[in-house]
Amino acid sequence: MKITTATFVSKILERLTSFHHMLRCLCHWSRAILSSFLRALLLRLDPFWRQLCYFVSLFMLGYFVLSILEPRNPMNRPKSYDLLFTAVSAVTVSSMATVEMEVFSNTQLFSLAILMLLGGEVFTSMLELQIQKVKLSEKMKNRSNTSNTDIHLKYNSMKFLGVIVVSYFVAFQISGFLLVSLYVGLVTSAKEVLVKKNLNIQVFSIVTTISTFSNCGYLPTNESMMVFKKNLGLLVILIPLSLLGNTLYPVFLRLLLLFFGKINSREELKYVLDNEAELGYYHLLSGVHCWYLALTSIGFIVIQFVLLISIGWKSQAMDGLNPSEKVIGSLFQVVNTRHAGESVFDLSLISPAIIVLIITMMYLPAYTYFLPREDKHNLPITAVNHIKEHKKSSIGFLLLSPLPILVIIIMLICITESDNMQKDPLNFSVLNIIFEVISAYGNVGFSLGYSCKRQLQPRGDCIDSWYGFSGRWSNISKLILILAMIFGRLRKFYKRGGKVWKLSQR
């Protein structure tokens, strides 16, 4: 039988069409299988491992983005290892710096802002809340109609809570950006700083707002907020923003829910206010525990403020400031010890007694508070949920004991930096190393820095820089500090996440 060219072409096209259809089906099935696998893996994965994978993926992506983007001066490109360190520091909202911030271009600064936003506590809690909703929807499919009513109410309440959290997050980010950009644009002294440093006002406002709300501490200026220590209006704007995003987030979240409760009688809202433990949202505390948290946080601020004012009023760190600037600057400084990390004073000029107090404040978890009595009816709401989680997986309970690991980290860094500790003991002192490690673990970002003037054997090639003390460390020590930052970012999986501060053991 003779086959014409048209018939041959037609058969080829028919087979190609069939093959294309089969390939599309195969891709669709593969994508569906992969999606189902990832969904099942995401839902079944222990929260500790889920967040660890999230942070590792995020800072590796951030490192890749920072590597391909051009810095402000192509001749002054940061080393790859320092870019990795910076990406980890941004994702873990630690703001430990091994390079000066002004080497980064506007696009790199914006990328760091995205990393800080995605790694911030409020944002990651939003993701966990979405995962909890998906888990609950899976339960709804497998339950009978009689038991579905309660689960449906819980699901709607969790959905309502998610809307509130997203609104809270977006509202304060936008309002913070508007206030910062408005202040910097209108106040001549602040605007001149940015013009002198060739920093874009919008980029500065975005990075500063996200960094402050996320409690990261990375700012586009080398000197952090020291260059704005006379701009009291800017400090006053940033002080509440840092509290809203971390330390007092549960308090303001509950106040917002109570406010909506006064103007709206929705069943879901009442369920959220009355059933904190059932929802399992880490940051949703009962009214009593919010009071304890607020009083403890304010108490810590007052204690630090009084000591800093009384001891440091005539110190070199406050030279050139008038009384009102000293007061506002001191308040800004002590608020940032837990855990925003933005500094208005040179900490190396602060009294050693204050340094020890700052180390203590940096070590304490954000939601540390004094609880007068502890029993089964007075446990923090999320403590019950953590105990349940630890029954499923003991990783968070057994492996994340802070003090022994911090001691090991400090010892390892002292070993790797032993030569520097002998040759340069004033800079590489044990206190300075402890301060840097606790700052990294607490995800704060404070540093006592490095001074060429403190060298016992001055080197002619030594240049003072505005990055942290860890910038002078070896790569091995920096790697150890990276582990400290990640460990600190996941410290809430240890026991109760530090919610209850027990002053005595019975």
N, C-alpha and C positions, 0 to 999 in steps of 0.2 A: 504494500500500500504506500503510495507516494504522499509524503507530508509536505505541504506547502510552507513557504517561509512565514506566512501570516499565522498558520496554525501552530507552527513551532514557537513563534514569539508569544502567541496567546497562552500556550501551555507553560512556557517559562514564567510569564507574568503571573499566571494562576498559581504556580508553585511558590513563587516569591511572595505573593500575597498570603498564601497559606502559611508559609514559613514566618512571615512577618506577624501574622495573627498569633501563631503558636509562640513566637518570641515574646510578644506583648503579654500573652496569658502567663507565660513562665515568669516574666518580670513582675507581673501583678501578684502572682502567687508567692514569689520569693519575697517581695516587699511586704505582703500581708503576714507571711511567716516570720520575717525578721521583726516586723512591728510588734507582732504578738509576743515574740520571744523577749524583745527589749521591754515591753510593757510588763510581762510577767517577772522579768529580772528586776525591774525598777520597783515593783510592788512588793516583791518577796525579799529584796535585799535589805540587810540590816541597816538602820539609819546611819550608823557610824561609817560603814563602808560606802553607803550611797553618797554621803557628803564628802568623804575622802576622794572618791572617784570624780565628783563634781569639781572640787577645788583643783585637783591635779590636772584634769582636762582643761580647766579654765586658765590656769597659769601657763600651761604649755602653749595654748592658743595665744595668750597674751604675749608670751616670749617671741613667738613666731611673728606676730604683728609688729611688735616693737623692733624686731630685727630687720624687717623689710622696709620700714619707714625711715626716712632721712631725718637725722637730728638737726638741730638749729644750725650747727656748724659742722659740715661734713668732715672737716679735718679734726674734729674733736668727738669722734664716734665712741660711745661707751663700749667696753669689752662685752663679749657675749655672756660671760659669766655674770657680770653686773646687771645685764638686761634680764637674765633669768631671775636673779635675786630681786630685782625691782618688780618683776611680774608677780612673783610669789608674795612679796610684801604688799602689793596692791590688792591681790585677791584675798589674802588673809587679813586685810585691813590693818596691817602692822606699821606701815610707813617707815620701816628701817631703810636708811639710805646709804648706799655705797658710792653714789655719784651725785653731783650737784643737780638740782632739779632744772636749772636754767639751761642745761645742755639739750633738753628735750624740745622738739618743735611743737607747734600747736596741735598737729595731728597726733603726735605721740602723747601729749598731755591729755588730749581728748580720749585716746585709747585707754590711758591709765584711769581716767574718770569712769569709763565703762566697766573696767575691771573692778574698781572700788564699789561701784553700784551693784554689780552682779554678785560680789562677794560679801556685801554688807549683811548684817544680821537680820534686818527687817525683810530684805528681798529674799534671802534664802529661806526665811520662815514662811514667806508666801508660797514658795515652791513646795515646801513640806506640807503646807495646808492643802494645796492642790492634790498632792499624792494621797493624803488622807481622805479627800473627797472621792477620789477614784476608787480607793479601797472600799469605802462605804457603799458606793454605787454597785460594786461587785457583790457585796453582801445582800443588797436589796434584791438582786436578781435571783439569789439562791434561797431567800426566805419566803415563808408563806404570807398570805395576805393579812392574816391577823397580827403577825409580828412586824409586818412592814410599816405599820403606822408610826411606831416610835422611831424606827430607823429613818423613815422619810422625813420626820420632823428634825431629827438630828442632822440629816443631810442638808435640808433647807437652812438650818441654823448655821451649819458650817459654811454653806455658800454665802449666807448673809455676812458672816464674819469675814470671809474672804473679800467681799466688796468693801467692807469698812477698812480693812487693812490696806487694800490697794488705794483707796481714797485718801487715807492717812498718809501713805507713802508719797503719792503724787502731789498732794496739796502742799506738804511741807517742802518738797523739793522745788516746786514752782515758786512758792512764796519766798523761800530762802534765796533762790536765784534772782528774783525781782528786787528784793531788798538789798542784796550785795551789789548787784549791777547798778542799782539806782544810787547807792551811797558812793561807790567808786566813781561813777560818772559825774556826780555833783560836787563832791568834796575835792578841792584842788590838790591838797597834799597827798591824798591817796592816789588820785589820778596821775600825778607827777611821778610817783614811784613806778607805776606800770609803764608810763611813757619812757622813763629812763631805762627800764629793763627791757623795753621793746616787747611787752606782753599785751596781748589782746584782752580788752575788758571783758568781752563775752566769754572767752575761754577761761580767763581767771575766775569769773563768777561761777561758771559751771563746775569747774574743778573744785573750787573752794566749797561750794554748797554741797556737792556730792561727798567730798572728802569729810567735811564736818558732820553731816548727817549720818554717814556710814561709820563715823568714828575711826577713820583711817589716819588722817594727819598729813597726807601728801598735799603740798601746796606748790603752785608754780614758781614761787620765789625760793631762792637758796636759803634765806634766813628765816623761813617759816613766817610767823607773825611778828617777829622782832622788828621788821622794817615798818610795821603798822602799829607799833606800841603806843603812839600818840593819837591814833585814830580810834577814839573811845567808842564812837558810834558803831564802827565795824565790829569791835570786840563784843559790844552789847548784842548785836545781831547774831553772832556766832555762838555765844554762850548757851542760850536756850536750844539752838539747833543741835548742838552736840548732845544735850540731855534727851531731846526728843527722839533721837535715833538709836539710843542704846540704853544707858543706865536707867533712865526713867521711862522708857518706852511702855512697859506694862502699866505704869501708873496713868500715863496720858491716854493710853488705849482704853482703859477702863473708864476714865472720866468722859471720854468721847462716847462710849457705849451708854453710860448713865445719862448723858445729855440727850442722846437720841431716845432713851427710854422715857424721858420727861415729855417729849413731844410726839411720841409714837408708841402705841401699845401692841406692836406686832408680836405674835407668839414666838417667832424665831429669836427676836431680841431678848425676850424674857428667858428663853431657854439658854442663850449664850451667857447671860448674867448669872444664872442659877446653876449651871452645869459645866463649870470649867474643866473638871476632871474628865468628864465624858467626851468632850471635844478633843482633848489631847493636844491643844495648841500650847507650845512651850512657854509662850510669853503672856498667856492669859492667866492672870492670878486673881484670887478672890479679893474682895474689898479689904479684908483684914491684912492680908499679906502685902497688898499695895501700900497700905499705911506703914507697915514695918519697913518696906523697901524705901519709901519716900523719906521717912524719918532718919533711917540709917544713912542714906546717900547725902541728905542735907547735913547730917551730923559730921560725916567725913569731910565735907566741903568746909564747914565752919571750923573744924579742928585744924585743917591744913591752912586755911586762910588766916586764922589768928596767929599760928606759929610763924607763917611766912612773913606777915606784917610785923610781928614783934621782933623777929630775929633779923629779917632782911631789909628793914625799912631804910637803913643807912648803908646797905651793902653796895658793892660795886655794880651788881646786876641792875640796881634801880637808879644808878647815877643819871642825872639830867631829867628826871621825871618830877612833875609836881605832885602834890598829895592825891588829887583825884586820879591821875594817871597811874600812880602806884597802887591805889585801891582797886581800880577796875582791872589793871594788868594782873594783879595778884589773884583776883577772883577768877579771871580767865585762865590763869596758869593752873590753879588747883582743880578747877572743873575738868581740865584736860588730862589730869593724871588718871582718870577713869572714864574712858580709855581712848580719847580722841588724839592725843599726842601732838597737838599744835602748841608751840612754845612762843611766849612773848618775852621771856628772859633767857639769858645764857646760863644754862643749868650748871656749867662748870664753875660759875662764880657764886653759886648758892651755898649756904652753910651745910656742912656734912650731916648735921642733925636733920635738916629738911630733906636731904638726899635719901637718908634711911627711911624717912616717912613716905617719900614718894615711891621707893622700892616696895614698901608694904602695900600702898594703894594700887600700884600696878599689878601686884601679884593677886590681889583679891578679884574674884570674878565680878562681872558687871552687876549681877543680881544678888550680891552678898547682902544679907541684912540680919540684924539681930532679932532672934525669935525667943521671947522670954521662956516659953515652955514648949515642949515638943511631945506630942502623943499621936495616937492614930487619928484623932479628930482635928489635930492642928498641924498636920504635915503640909508642906507646900503642895499645891495642887499637882504640879508636874512631877513631884517626887514619886507619887504612886505610879505614874506612867513610866518613869525611868526604871523603877524596880521591876515592872512587868517586862520592859524591854530587856533588862539584864537577865531575866529568867530564860529568855529566848536565846540571847547571845551574851556571853560574859566578857566579850572583848573590851567593851567600854569600862567595865568594872575592874578587871584584873590588870589591864595593860596601861591604863592611863592614870596611874597614881602620880601626882605632880611632883612632890618633893624629891623622891629618890631619882626620878628621871632628870630633874633640874640639876641636882647635885652631880649626876653623871655628865650632863652637858657642860657644866662649868668646869669640871675636872678635865674633860677632853679638850676643851678650848685652852685651858691653862697648859696642857701638855703640848699641844700643837704650837702655841705661842710662847713656849718657854724661853726661846732665845731672845725674843723681843722683851719679855718680862725681865730678863737679866740686863739687857743693854739699855732699855728705856723704861725703868721701873715706875716713873711718875705717871706716864701715860698708860702703860700696860700694868696697872695695879689690879689687884684682885677685886677691889671695890668697883672699879670701872667695868671690869668684865662681868661681874655679877649684875651691875646695873643694866648693861646692854642685854644680857641673857633674859633677865626678868622683863625688860621692856619688850623684847621679841615674843616671849611666852605670853605676856599680857596683851599682845597685839596693840601696844601703845605707840611706840615709835620715838620715845624720848631717848636722847643720847647725851653723854657728857663730852663728846667730841674728842678731837685730838689737837694738841697744841705743840707747835715746833719749839716754843719757848720753854716747855717743860722737859725737853731733851737734856739729859746729863752730858751727852757727847753730841753737841750740835752738828747737824749735817748741812752743808751748804745748799744741797739740792732740795731741802725740805720746804714745802709750801703749805701754808694753812689753807684748808678747804672747808666748805660749809656742809659737807656730808658727815654722816655719823662716824663714831669710833670704829664700827665694824668695817668701814671702808678701808681701813689700814690693815685688816686681818688677811691671813692667807686664804686661799680658795677652800681648803679643807675646813677651816673655822667657819667660813661663810656657809658652807654646806651644812655644818652642824647647826648653825643659827637658822637656816631654812627649815630644818626639822623642828626646831623649837617653835618657830612661827606656826607651822602646820599643827603641831601638837597643841599649842595654845588655842588655836582657832577651833579645835575639836574638844576642848576641855570640858564642855558641858556634858559630854558622855561619861565623865567620871562621876560615879555615884549620883548625886543629885545636882550636879552642875554647880555646886557651891552656893546653892540658894540659901541654906541655913548656916549661919555663922555661929557655931557653938563655942562659947567662951570657956566652958569647962566640960569635962567628961565625967559622967556618973558611973 
